[in-house]
Amino acid sequence: MAKRLLTQKGAHFDEVNLDKHPELRHEIMTQTKRRTVPQIFIGKQHIGGFDDLYTLEINNKLDALLSPV
């Protein structure tokens, strides 16, 4: 669902499959304090999971984060 929303927004994103990069799993878990996927970052800002991303969308805050500075 996160990929679908970001695609609808025309946002470019890189997907990192933690099953294929297990060395990153520990790094992401340490950084985010979360064990679930997806963990979404916009730039260096940790957004959270899809629910957090969608909350930004329904509160009309996602477009501003996706816009280049």
N, C-alpha and C positions, 0 to 999 in steps of 0.2 A: 504494500500500500504506500509505503514511503517513496519507493521508486516511481510509482504511478503519479503521486502528487507532485513530486519534483519535476517529472517529465512534463506534466500538464502546465507547470509554471515556466517551462523552458529553461530550467536550471541544468547546468552541466554538473555531473557528479561522478565520483570514482567509487566503485563498489569494491570493498575488500572482503573476500571470503575468508573468514577466520579458520575454517576447516582446512583451507589450502595454505594458510599462513599461521600455524599454531603458535609460533613465537610471538606473534602480535596479540594473541588472546590475553595473555597475562598483562601485557603493557596497557591494553585498552581497559581491562578490568581494574587495574591499579589507578589509572587516570580518571575513570568515570565512576568508580565505586559501584558499578552495575555489572551483572552477569548475563543479561539478556541481549539479544540482537533484534533489530539493528540498533546501533548507537550512532547517532547522526551528529556530524560536525559541519558547521558552516564556517569556512575558513578555519581558524583555530578555536572557535567557540563551540563548546559542547552543547548541543541542543537537548539531547536525551534520546528517547525512543520515538516511535511513530506517534504515540498519543501526545507527546510534547510538541512534536512538529505540527500536528493537526491543531493543537490548541493555539499555536502561533497563527495558523491560517485563519481559524474562525474568529480570532481577535484582531485580524487585519494587521499583523505584525510580521508575517513571513516575507512579504514582498520587499520590505525595507532591508531585511537581512540578506536577501538574495541579490539585491541591487549592488552593482559595483560602486565602490566609494569614489 
